Amino acid sequence: MRSRDEIERLLFEELDRAKLAHEHAKKEFKAVLSQIPSGLPQPDGTARISNAGRANASTLNGYVQALREFNAFVIHGAVPERLKE
């Protein structure tokens, strides 16, 4: 069985990776939006905005999930199933 310290370290690393992924996706989304000065995208721009928006939302969901798991472990000692041996 993994030690409490090891589980906490693994969850924190996952949280950190999820945060960095979301920060990157958020920057990309803002960059795509900033390339549309008139506010009216060209037809291919709509797809770029949609793709960047989906990536932003997906990484945010991953970050929120990682944060929930980390908090649940630290506060309640709840170990995610994937980390149980």
C-alpha positions as CSV (number, residue, x, y, z in Angstrom):
1,M,0.0,0.0,0.0
2,R,1.2,3.5,-0.8
3,S,2.1,5.8,2.0
4,R,0.1,8.9,2.8
5,D,3.1,11.1,1.7
6,E,3.4,9.3,-1.6
7,I,-0.3,9.6,-2.4
8,E,-0.3,13.3,-1.5
9,R,2.8,13.8,-3.7
10,L,1.2,12.0,-6.6
11,L,-2.1,14.0,-6.3
12,F,-0.2,17.3,-6.0
13,E,1.8,16.4,-9.1
14,E,-1.4,15.7,-11.0
15,L,-2.9,18.9,-9.7
16,D,0.2,20.9,-10.9
17,R,0.1,19.3,-14.3
18,A,-3.6,20.0,-14.7
19,K,-3.1,23.6,-13.7
20,L,-0.3,24.1,-16.2
21,A,-2.3,22.5,-18.9
22,H,-5.3,24.7,-18.2
23,E,-3.1,27.9,-18.1
24,H,-1.6,26.9,-21.5
25,A,-5.1,26.3,-23.0
26,K,-6.4,29.5,-21.6
27,K,-3.6,31.5,-23.1
28,E,-4.2,29.8,-26.5
29,F,-7.9,30.6,-26.3
30,K,-7.1,34.2,-25.6
31,A,-4.6,34.3,-28.4
32,V,-7.1,33.0,-30.9
33,L,-9.7,35.5,-29.7
34,S,-7.2,38.4,-30.0
35,Q,-6.6,37.6,-33.6
36,I,-10.1,38.7,-34.5
37,P,-9.9,42.5,-34.3
38,S,-13.4,43.1,-35.7
39,G,-15.0,40.6,-33.4
40,L,-16.5,38.8,-36.4
41,P,-14.5,35.7,-37.2
42,Q,-13.9,34.4,-40.7
43,P,-15.5,30.9,-41.3
44,D,-12.3,29.0,-40.5
45,G,-11.8,31.3,-37.5
46,T,-15.1,30.0,-36.0
47,A,-13.7,26.5,-36.0
48,R,-10.4,27.7,-34.4
49,I,-12.4,29.5,-31.6
50,S,-14.5,26.5,-31.1
51,N,-11.5,24.1,-30.8
52,A,-9.7,26.5,-28.5
53,G,-12.8,26.9,-26.4
54,R,-13.3,23.1,-26.1
55,A,-9.6,22.7,-25.1
56,N,-10.0,25.4,-22.5
57,A,-13.1,23.9,-21.0
58,S,-11.6,20.4,-21.0
59,T,-8.5,21.4,-19.2
60,L,-10.5,23.5,-16.7
61,N,-12.6,20.4,-16.0
62,G,-9.4,18.3,-15.5
63,Y,-8.0,21.0,-13.2
64,V,-11.2,21.1,-11.1
65,Q,-11.2,17.3,-10.8
66,A,-7.6,17.2,-9.7
67,L,-8.3,19.9,-7.2
68,R,-11.3,18.0,-5.8
69,E,-9.3,14.8,-5.5
70,F,-6.4,16.5,-3.8
71,N,-8.7,18.3,-1.3
72,A,-10.7,15.2,-0.6
73,F,-7.5,13.4,0.2
74,V,-6.0,16.1,2.4
75,I,-9.2,16.9,4.3
76,H,-10.9,13.5,4.5
77,G,-8.2,11.0,3.6
78,A,-10.1,9.8,0.5
79,V,-7.8,8.0,-1.9
80,P,-8.9,7.8,-5.5
81,E,-9.5,4.3,-6.7
82,R,-6.6,4.5,-9.3
83,L,-4.1,5.1,-6.6
84,K,-5.2,2.2,-4.4
85,E,-3.2,-1.0,-4.7
